[in-house]
Amino acid sequence: MKRAFTLLLGLAVAWPALSAGTKKACDTLVTAGLVVTMDASYATFRNGAVAILGGKIVDVGPAADLAGRWAPKKTIARPDAILAPGLVNTHTHAAMNLMRGISDDLPLMEWLTKSIFPAEARNVSPDFVKAGTTLACLEMARGGTTTFVDMYYFESDVAAATEACGLRGVLGETWIDFPVPGHKDLAETEKVTRDFLLKWKGHRRITAAIAPHAPYTCSEATLRAAMAMSKEHGAPLLIHLSETRDEQKTLREKTGGSPTQWLESLGFLGPNVVAAHGVWLDEADIKTLKARNVLVAHNPESNMKLASGTAPVVAMRKAGLDVGLGTDGVAGSNNDLSMFETMDFAGKLAKVTTLDPTALPARDLFSMATREAARGLKMDDRIGSLEAGKEADLIAVELSDARTQPSYDPYSTLVYAAKESDVSLTLVEGRVVFDARAKDPFPTIDQKKAVADAGLWRKKILASLGAK
Amino acid sequence: MKRAFTLLLGLAVAWPALSAGTKKACDTLVTAGLVVTMDASYATFRNGAVAILGGKIVDVGPAADLAGRWAPKKTIARPDAILAPGLVNTHTHAAMNLMRGISDDLPLMEWLTKSIFPAEARNVSPDFVKAGTTLACLEMARGGTTTFVDMYYFESDVAAATEACGLRGVLGETWIDFPVPGHKDLAETEKVTRDFLLKWKGHRRITAAIAPHAPYTCSEATLRAAMAMSKEHGAPLLIHLSETRDEQKTLREKTGGSPTQWLESLGFLGPNVVAAHGVWLDEADIKTLKARNVLVAHNPESNMKLASGTAPVVAMRKAGLDVGLGTDGVAGSNNDLSMFETMDFAGKLAKVTTLDPTALPARDLFSMATREAARGLKMDDRIGSLEAGKEADLIAVELSDARTQPSYDPYSTLVYAAKESDVSLTLVEGRVVFDARAKDPFPTIDQKKAVADAGLWRKKILASLGAK
């Protein structure tokens, strides 16, 4: 009996050493007061942790358990924070950050023709999009956005800037039936886009895409060419769809049906399509988009600010459509890239529009910014939740501020109270792109240069418009 | 000639000293990249300054000019910021900060009866309102709100907390026709309120007010008693008005008219009335409120989140009514006290509701949060703009962040891009209540205690509701 006891005691004493010997090595262990996984069961872990190896999540659970299983090279502790999946912005034009609020409170056509189009024609270049995208990545990394879906010009340069900043992007070269910076006709557009698709093929963080601008700005030939190239290269198709009443009217006059029905008649719609806005979709449109498994990118702030209307988000989700959230660009449509604000706007807009305070509850809104967006992008094998096997795209949101205290429900706090300024940590593929507590909070981005460049471009843009 | 030159040289050398001798003493000189005064001409000063003496603004203009006129004891420099009037929150329930987001996404009556009313009945006390108001003042000071209009219970304790935190308040004791914390019937309500009004009479920062809850929760007798007391003490009357469709229906059944027309028939409406919400006002109501010079407090986020509806703000302002902005309380209606977000919501909501992108432009929105609110509160001789003679209630909003860069128009930046986290300085009556660059950013508030208290109260409140 005594021997048995001594043996047991010996084992107990030796246990930590034996146990340490069985621990597996990982790169990083991130611990937090609460881990919100956004997995299928919406599991959360109080005093939880995420283990990361090779940029991927290898374990999620209670911090005490993970400490027993993993020997990390580096530990990041955020005891007062919620750890959550990185946010996914499903529609923006990142380079337009250089024109933030260049003209507000104007009718859409006046805004486009007096400010945006001339400013773009005279300024947009590879340097412009690199500076603008870098400024946008700085804002996104700060605000917890790890993946963004982009439509602009010189998208290969957008990709280069995104790659350098360490963010994840689905980046679409814009096709439109008039000459734009970088390509003057369809033939050149196809060449530029093909080069872009080939250059970034297989990149882990950059997905090169094709972005025919909209049904009212692209001819049938343009749309068919985009479809063919998408098929050939397996590239996503990004498009603005049913943003304004004018678009509805134009397409109905031209094709006899809605913009959605026209795209459907061309065979354009499919699981690789992201349709931005969807403000004026009717029941038949929603049915079609669901049948084709299209992701709709809902942009509440842009639709409100430009007075485009209100997208029927509740009806779309009820029909089973995946709906992601987008900020749109900041040159008059928003004017920032905050996904926290976008969740808040999406929720409140849905409630007041349906006169139903239970519409789009907080957890659904957080899902639309993470899990549901990833599923709609057909990237849910890689991002959108904190689960072993997925890319380590994650954020810490501090709850120590007066504005987030007290917290009765993590989803409510994340959606209705927290702001981008509460993010204290942003990782993409396990790599820190923002750490509020580090000496250099943006290890991948030269913050000072990005802000200084914004000032220089502001002067150039104003001069190009004949302003002071 | 040589003598004359020597004399001139001598004068030139002596000039700074002579000049200094003519400088007047002031307490503080605040300089900034841009001063946005919100005076009648919307004057702005690049590299501007504000001089403060005895808590009042004594001079505003180019920094170079003020440097020649004033010898300050203390200088605060914010070269990358906009200096602007402090923001005025015209409707909130500060103490409810302890119940931030306690239950969201519920129908109004379920929210009230299952959470708010029982939580209030079991917890609200002088200690509760002091802790809640202090937490709210911490959030408001951080976010650039210098004046707030409040409706709650134990309002004398709300006043004590507000006074201690250094903010300015128009604080109304709530009257309602059922027993509430602190008073069980009208007689007790009158006594408590009279004591409160007398106690704070003549205070420079605290305006004690009477807050009959709403036309549907107060009988005619209650409203008449509130009117009489208001007349006797010169106290403002704060009331919820036309917030929901149910209220419209109830009042129409009871009185044959709208809530506004009922109040008008009692002689309730006048320049000392602040009417919160005004969602369901019709043309006749707006005309009446304008004739009586009532301030309407517009709460876009609350009206959206609770699905109350959309207030006809554009029509109200077109009729010449003063419309201020309010956050409402944070226990489900918002869930924060950010006036920056409120400006943004108010603008975007007006645009999408009217389908007019030019509705409520940025400068009007900033005016509603400053100048117009002050005018509506009949406090524009004291606050609402940066002008000599007014109280030195002012904020600095930093433009050095990626999110506020570049800036093409100060009002656009303040309303559509800046957030409460961009505020780096908040002064009330010339006294620092927040300075992001100071060792102790909140010299008037014990930040750690306020946040810790929030955690303690959270536990008590949950326990009182039978939750974990």
Interface residues (C-beta under 8 A of the other chain):
Chain A: N97 L98 M99 R100 G101 I102 S103 D104 D105 L106 P107 L108 W111 L135 L138 E139 R142 G143 E301 N303 M304 K305 L306 A307 S308 G309 T310 V330 N334 N335 D336 L337 S338 E341 D344 F345 G347 K348 L349 K351 V352 T354 L355 D356 P357 T358 A359 L360 P361 A362 S400 D401 A402 R403 T404 Q405 P406 S407 Y408 D409 S412 T413 Y416 A417 K419 E420 S421 Q447 A450 V451 A454 G455 W457 R458 L462
Chain B: L98 M99 R100 G101 I102 S103 D104 D105 L106 P107 L108 W111 L135 L138 E139 R142 G143 E301 N303 M304 K305 L306 A307 S308 G309 T310 V330 N334 N335 D336 L337 S338 E341 D344 F345 G347 K348 L349 K351 V352 T354 L355 D356 P357 T358 A359 L360 P361 A362 S400 D401 A402 R403 T404 Q405 P406 S407 Y408 D409 S412 T413 Y416 A417 K419 E420 S421 Q447 A450 V451 A454 G455 W457 R458 L462
